Amino acid sequence: MSHTYQIVIVGGGNAGISVAAKLLLKNKKLDIAVIDPADKHYYQPAWTLVGGGVFDIKKTERTEAEVMPKGVTWIKQKVVSFRPEQNNIVLDSNETVNYQYLVVAPGIQLNWKEIKGLEDTLGKNNVCSNYSFKYAPYTFECIKNFKGGNALFTNPNTPVKCGGAPHKIMYLAADYFRKHGVLDKANIQYWSGGTRLFAVEDYEKTLLNVVRRGNIKLNFFYRLDEIDGPNKRAKFVGFGEKNKDQEQWVDFDMIHVTPPQSAPDFIKSSPLANAVGWVDVNKDTLQHNRYNNIFSLGDASSLPTSKTGAAIRKQAPVLVHNLLALMDNKPLRAKYSGYTSCPLVTGYGKLVLAEFDYNNKRMETFPIDQSKERWSMYQLKTKVLPWLYWNKILKGTA
């Protein structure tokens, strides 16, 4: 059995829903289908705050039905494969969905299994992660119950959603330890597959001061390979010229894990993918580099910028403008600058609002120096942005 739609959107997360909403605001007669098997929709940027004990996890969850724009057809199934030459998609029900235009926005895949032993111990033995709705509240349990010793925070050697999240929770933990008199008993360590703390120098300078404040030890060019939860040990493997093939088992009293991430498997194995698995699109227009009736945005796309909700907010109008232009046989004039934003929580009541483009040049919203820690920006993160997400972004009006 097959179904045909004018526009098919794969993915009902931030990117897919906001694009669908924006398209319908432009033309409510468009025939749009959104394909997503999920029952729930999450506001994931607040999970760092959940892990820090200052946000209710229940407020980050709604049903997918609540956020689906009125006027679209929701196909609640999984995509198995893409056949761009035939302009169709195969679902796990073996049904075929035909399209005139396709938007690919399925988000990023969390590869928990790539760390040996992690799935068996996550959520116990003081092994936590804010990258899971189920386990983010346990992060605060680990922080709250910490009485001293080794507190490890990891960042993989892959792209991740919200590149600042692996260390934001570390800054909150250091601040919590300070406020509760255990910072001098804490040996906080950051183990990262990256080459540096942050890509934009002005923001990194501030973050390095936060690191000094917490007496945090930084380790780069390492990936977490294995966790022995019962014995509270983690194995790190080095790479790059300096640390190549070095293996270290490190004891921990708590560990926050950011899992390795990639494009979803059904994207990686598809004709839409580039050599490393992401949807292969033009970084300016968001149009596919080989199939001109296909577009992509968000975490699964090849756009060379940080994978954040703020980036999607700037990508969506560009994609919508260019898709509608293509449908009208007009040139694709909208261009995406690579803008992304990372609200870097550096403590309770402190935040650095990093905003920058493809060239790591600052692109700031406010007429202040955003490289400084500010209480006002913390209020933006905790109060304004969640409201904006549910009430404006998903409705296509922000």
C-alpha positions as CSV (number, residue, x, y, z in Angstrom):
1,M,0.0,0.0,0.0
2,S,1.3,3.5,-0.8
3,H,0.4,7.1,0.1
4,T,1.3,10.3,-1.7
5,Y,1.9,13.7,-0.1
6,Q,3.1,17.0,-1.5
7,I,5.7,17.4,1.4
8,V,6.9,14.7,3.7
9,I,8.9,15.5,6.8
10,V,10.8,12.7,8.5
11,G,11.1,13.5,12.2
12,G,8.7,15.0,14.7
13,G,11.2,16.7,17.0
14,N,12.1,20.4,17.2
15,A,13.2,20.6,13.6
16,G,10.4,18.7,11.9
17,I,7.6,20.2,13.9
18,S,8.8,23.8,13.6
19,V,9.3,23.4,9.8
20,A,5.8,21.9,9.4
21,A,4.3,24.8,11.5
22,K,6.1,27.5,9.5
23,L,5.1,25.9,6.2
24,L,1.4,25.9,7.2
25,L,1.7,29.5,8.4
26,K,2.9,30.4,4.8
27,N,0.2,28.3,3.1
28,K,-2.4,26.3,5.0
29,K,-3.4,24.4,1.9
30,L,-0.1,22.5,1.7
31,D,-0.4,18.7,1.9
32,I,2.1,17.7,4.6
33,A,2.8,14.4,6.3
34,V,5.1,14.1,9.4
35,I,6.6,10.6,10.0
36,D,7.6,9.9,13.6
37,P,7.0,6.8,15.8
38,A,7.3,8.6,19.1
39,D,4.6,8.9,21.7
40,K,6.4,11.7,23.6
41,H,8.0,14.9,22.7
42,Y,10.8,16.3,25.0
43,Y,12.3,19.7,25.7
44,Q,15.8,18.3,26.1
45,P,17.7,21.6,26.8
46,A,16.3,21.6,30.3
47,W,17.7,18.2,31.2
48,T,21.0,19.9,32.4
49,L,18.9,21.9,34.8
50,V,17.1,18.7,35.9
51,G,20.5,17.1,36.6
52,G,21.4,20.2,38.6
53,G,18.2,19.8,40.7
54,V,16.5,23.1,39.6
55,F,14.0,21.9,37.0
56,D,11.1,19.5,37.1
57,I,11.6,16.6,34.6
58,K,7.8,16.4,34.1
59,K,7.8,19.9,32.6
60,T,10.1,18.7,29.8
61,E,7.7,16.1,28.5
62,R,4.5,16.4,26.4
63,T,2.7,13.9,24.1
64,E,3.7,14.1,20.5
65,A,0.0,14.5,19.6
66,E,0.0,17.8,21.6
67,V,2.8,19.4,19.5
68,M,1.8,18.0,16.1
69,P,0.6,21.0,14.0
70,K,-3.1,21.0,13.0
71,G,-3.5,20.3,9.3
72,V,-0.6,17.8,8.9
73,T,-1.0,14.0,8.6
74,W,0.9,12.2,11.3
75,I,2.3,8.8,10.2
76,K,3.3,7.1,13.5
77,Q,5.8,4.7,12.1
78,K,9.5,4.2,11.6
79,V,11.3,4.9,8.3
80,V,13.3,1.8,7.1
81,S,14.8,3.2,3.8
82,F,14.8,6.0,1.4
83,R,14.4,5.7,-2.4
84,P,15.2,9.2,-3.7
85,E,15.3,8.1,-7.3
86,Q,11.6,7.1,-7.0
87,N,10.7,9.9,-4.6
88,N,9.5,7.6,-1.9
89,I,10.2,6.2,1.6
90,V,9.6,2.6,2.9
91,L,8.2,2.3,6.4
92,D,8.6,-0.6,8.9
93,S,5.0,-1.6,8.0
94,N,6.3,-2.2,4.4
95,E,4.0,0.6,3.3
96,T,5.5,3.2,0.8
97,V,5.1,7.0,1.2
98,N,5.6,9.0,-1.9
99,Y,6.6,12.7,-1.9
100,Q,7.1,15.6,-4.2
101,Y,9.4,17.2,-1.6
102,L,11.2,15.7,1.4
103,V,12.5,17.3,4.6
104,V,14.8,15.0,6.6
105,A,15.0,15.9,10.3
106,P,15.1,12.7,12.5
107,G,17.6,14.1,15.0
108,I,20.7,12.4,16.4
109,Q,21.2,8.8,17.6
110,L,22.6,8.1,21.1
111,N,25.0,5.1,20.9
112,W,25.0,3.9,24.6
113,K,26.2,0.4,23.6
114,E,29.5,1.7,22.3
115,I,30.6,2.1,25.9
116,K,31.1,-1.4,27.3
117,G,29.1,-2.0,30.5
118,L,27.3,1.4,30.4
119,E,23.8,0.1,29.9
120,D,24.1,-2.4,32.7
121,T,25.1,0.3,35.2
122,L,23.4,3.5,34.1
123,G,21.1,4.9,36.8
124,K,23.0,3.1,39.6
125,N,26.5,2.8,41.1
126,N,26.7,6.6,40.8
127,V,26.7,6.4,37.0
128,C,24.4,9.1,35.5
129,S,23.6,10.9,32.3
130,N,21.5,14.0,31.5
131,Y,21.1,12.6,27.9
132,S,18.3,10.4,29.1
133,F,14.8,11.4,30.3
134,K,14.8,8.4,32.5
135,Y,18.1,9.0,34.1
136,A,18.6,12.8,34.2
137,P,17.0,13.1,37.7
138,Y,19.6,10.5,39.0
139,T,22.3,12.9,38.1
140,F,21.2,15.2,40.9
141,E,21.0,12.3,43.3
142,C,24.7,11.6,42.5
143,I,25.6,15.3,43.0
144,K,23.6,15.6,46.2
145,N,25.0,12.5,47.8
146,F,28.6,13.2,46.8
147,K,30.9,13.5,49.9
148,G,34.2,13.7,48.2
149,G,36.5,11.7,45.9
150,N,36.7,11.5,42.1
151,A,33.8,13.1,40.1
152,L,34.3,12.4,36.4
153,F,32.5,14.1,33.5
154,T,32.9,12.7,30.0
155,N,32.5,14.0,26.4
156,P,32.9,11.6,23.5
157,N,35.0,12.1,20.3
158,T,31.9,12.4,18.2
159,P,29.5,15.3,17.5
160,V,26.9,15.6,20.2
161,K,23.7,17.5,20.6
162,C,24.4,20.6,22.6
163,G,28.2,20.6,22.7
164,G,28.2,22.5,26.0
165,A,26.0,20.0,27.9
166,P,28.9,17.6,28.9
167,H,30.6,20.4,30.8
168,K,27.6,22.5,31.9
169,I,26.6,19.8,34.4
170,M,30.2,19.7,35.7
171,Y,30.1,23.4,36.5
172,L,26.8,23.0,38.3
173,A,28.3,20.1,40.3
174,A,31.3,22.1,41.2
175,D,29.1,25.0,42.4
176,Y,26.9,22.6,44.4
177,F,30.0,21.0,46.0
178,R,31.3,24.5,46.9
179,K,27.9,25.6,48.4
180,H,27.8,22.4,50.5
181,G,31.4,22.4,51.7
182,V,32.7,19.4,49.8
183,L,34.6,21.1,46.9
184,D,37.9,20.8,48.7
185,K,37.3,17.1,49.0
186,A,36.4,16.7,45.3
187,N,38.7,15.7,42.5
188,I,36.7,16.9,39.5
189,Q,38.0,15.6,36.1
190,Y,36.8,16.3,32.6
191,W,37.7,13.5,30.1
192,S,37.0,14.7,26.5
193,G,37.4,13.4,23.0
194,G,37.7,17.0,21.9
195,T,40.8,19.1,21.4
196,R,39.8,22.0,23.7
197,L,37.1,23.2,26.1
198,F,35.2,25.4,23.7
199,A,35.8,26.5,20.1
200,V,35.3,30.2,20.5
201,E,38.2,31.9,22.3
202,D,36.3,34.6,24.2
203,Y,33.8,32.2,25.7
204,E,36.6,29.6,26.4
205,K,38.5,32.2,28.3
206,T,35.6,32.6,30.7
207,L,35.1,28.8,31.0
208,L,38.7,28.3,31.8
209,N,38.2,30.7,34.8
210,V,35.2,28.6,35.9
211,V,37.5,25.5,35.6
212,R,40.1,27.1,37.8
213,R,37.4,28.1,40.3
214,G,36.4,24.5,40.6
215,N,40.0,23.1,40.5
216,I,38.9,20.9,37.6
217,K,41.4,18.8,35.8
218,L,41.1,18.7,32.0
219,N,42.0,15.7,29.9
220,F,41.7,16.0,26.1
221,F,42.0,13.4,23.3
222,Y,40.5,10.6,25.4
223,R,37.3,8.6,24.9
224,L,35.4,6.5,27.5
225,D,35.5,2.9,26.3
226,E,34.2,0.9,29.3
227,I,32.6,1.3,32.7
228,D,32.8,-1.2,35.6
229,G,29.9,0.1,37.7
230,P,30.1,-2.3,40.7
231,N,33.8,-1.6,41.1
232,K,33.4,2.1,40.2
233,R,36.1,2.2,37.5
234,A,36.1,3.7,34.0
235,K,38.5,2.9,31.2
236,F,39.7,5.8,29.0
237,V,41.6,5.3,25.7
238,G,43.7,8.0,24.3
239,F,44.1,9.0,20.7
240,G,45.9,11.7,18.7
241,E,49.7,11.9,18.6
242,K,50.1,12.8,22.3
243,N,47.9,10.1,23.9
244,K,47.7,7.5,21.1
245,D,46.7,4.0,22.4
246,Q,47.1,5.0,26.0
247,E,44.7,3.2,28.3
248,Q,43.8,4.3,31.8
249,W,41.4,2.9,34.4
250,V,40.2,5.7,36.6
251,D,38.3,5.2,39.9
252,F,35.2,7.3,40.4
253,D,32.9,8.2,43.2
254,M,30.4,9.5,40.6
255,I,30.6,9.7,36.8
256,H,28.4,11.7,34.3
257,V,28.5,10.1,30.9
258,T,27.8,11.8,27.5
259,P,27.3,8.9,25.1
260,P,28.8,8.8,21.6
261,Q,26.4,10.0,19.0
262,S,25.8,9.7,15.3
263,A,23.2,10.1,12.6
264,P,20.5,7.5,12.9
265,D,21.3,4.1,11.3
266,F,18.6,4.4,8.7
267,I,20.2,7.7,7.6
268,K,23.8,6.3,7.6
269,S,22.8,3.4,5.4
270,S,20.8,5.6,2.9
271,P,21.7,7.2,-0.4
272,L,21.1,10.6,1.4
273,A,24.2,10.3,3.6
274,N,27.6,11.7,3.1
275,A,30.8,9.7,3.7
276,V,30.4,10.0,7.5
277,G,26.7,9.3,7.7
278,W,25.0,12.7,7.9
279,V,22.4,14.0,5.4
280,D,24.5,15.6,2.7
281,V,23.2,19.2,2.3
282,N,24.4,22.5,1.1
283,K,25.5,24.4,4.2
284,D,24.0,27.7,2.9
285,T,20.7,26.6,1.4
286,L,20.0,23.4,3.3
287,Q,19.2,21.7,-0.1
288,H,20.5,18.2,-0.6
289,N,23.7,18.1,-2.7
290,R,22.5,15.4,-5.0
291,Y,18.6,15.4,-4.9
292,N,17.2,18.9,-5.4
293,N,13.7,18.1,-4.0
294,I,15.2,17.0,-0.6
295,F,16.2,19.3,2.3
296,S,17.5,18.7,5.8
297,L,18.2,20.6,9.0
298,G,18.9,19.9,12.6
299,D,21.1,17.3,14.2
300,A,21.1,14.6,11.4
301,S,22.2,17.1,8.8
302,S,25.8,17.6,7.6
303,L,25.7,21.4,8.5
304,P,29.1,22.1,10.1
305,T,27.8,23.9,13.2
306,S,27.0,22.9,16.8
307,K,23.9,20.7,17.0
308,T,21.5,22.9,19.1
309,G,17.9,23.9,19.2
310,A,19.0,27.5,18.7
311,A,20.7,26.5,15.4
312,I,17.4,24.8,14.3
313,R,15.5,28.0,15.1
314,K,17.7,29.9,12.5
315,Q,17.8,27.0,10.0
316,A,14.0,26.4,9.8
317,P,13.1,29.8,8.2
318,V,15.9,29.4,5.6
319,L,14.7,25.9,4.7
320,V,11.0,27.0,4.5
321,H,11.9,30.0,2.3
322,N,14.0,27.9,0.0
323,L,11.6,24.9,-0.2
324,L,8.7,27.3,-1.2
325,A,11.0,29.0,-3.7
326,L,11.8,25.7,-5.3
327,M,8.1,24.8,-5.5
328,D,7.5,28.1,-7.3
329,N,10.5,27.5,-9.6
330,K,12.3,30.5,-8.1
331,P,16.0,30.7,-7.1
332,L,17.0,29.7,-3.5
333,R,18.0,33.0,-2.1
334,A,17.8,32.4,1.7
335,K,21.2,31.6,3.3
336,Y,22.0,30.1,6.7
337,S,25.0,31.7,8.4
338,G,25.9,28.7,10.6
339,Y,24.4,30.6,13.6
340,T,24.2,28.5,16.8
341,S,23.9,29.2,20.4
342,C,25.0,27.4,23.6
343,P,23.7,28.8,26.9
344,L,26.6,27.7,29.1
345,V,25.4,27.3,32.7
346,T,28.5,28.0,34.8
347,G,26.9,27.7,38.2
348,Y,23.6,28.3,40.0
349,G,22.4,31.8,38.8
350,K,25.3,32.1,36.3
351,L,25.3,31.7,32.5
352,V,27.4,32.6,29.5
353,L,25.2,32.9,26.4
354,A,27.5,31.8,23.6
355,E,26.3,32.7,20.1
356,F,28.4,32.2,17.0
357,D,28.5,31.3,13.3
358,Y,30.2,28.8,11.0
359,N,33.5,30.7,11.4
360,N,33.3,30.7,15.2
361,K,32.7,34.5,15.1
362,R,30.4,35.9,17.8
363,M,26.8,36.6,16.7
364,E,25.3,38.0,19.8
365,T,21.7,39.0,20.4
366,F,22.1,41.4,23.3
367,P,24.0,44.7,23.5
368,I,26.2,43.4,26.3
369,D,29.4,41.3,26.5
370,Q,27.9,37.9,26.5
371,S,31.2,36.2,27.2
372,K,30.7,37.2,30.9
373,E,28.8,35.1,33.4
374,R,25.4,36.7,34.0
375,W,22.4,36.2,36.3
376,S,20.1,37.7,33.6
377,M,21.1,35.1,31.0
378,Y,20.5,32.3,33.6
379,Q,17.0,33.6,33.9
380,L,16.6,33.5,30.1
381,K,17.7,29.8,30.2
382,T,15.6,28.7,33.1
383,K,12.4,30.7,32.5
384,V,12.1,32.3,29.1
385,L,13.5,29.6,26.7
386,P,11.3,26.7,27.9
387,W,8.2,28.9,27.5
388,L,9.4,30.1,24.1
389,Y,9.9,26.5,22.9
390,W,6.4,25.2,23.8
391,N,4.5,28.4,22.9
392,K,6.4,29.9,19.9
393,I,9.1,27.7,18.3
394,L,7.0,24.6,17.9
395,K,4.1,26.8,16.6
396,G,6.4,28.3,13.9
397,T,6.2,31.8,15.2
398,A,9.7,32.3,16.7
